[in-house]
């Protein structure tokens, strides 16, 4: 009787081992969840890399347009010359200079 129970127990354990071996074989055949996640993340990174590259190209293009516009708007250094004036403004801020003067005398015209 003991031998029969032992044989039944051994058969059950052998079936469990076979089931586990089958499960392990199936798991080895199919890619793991982690590998799927990594592949998804890699695809997302590639997509973002392309987007960033496009944005950078657009930004550089906009920068070149702005530089062109600034160069067109800026006067040429040869055209800009110093304005020479023969008039000088002399101002005094002492009480003696204001005695005997009217408001019209305080107006200074610069050409």
Beta strands, then each sheet from edge to edge (+ up, - down):
end
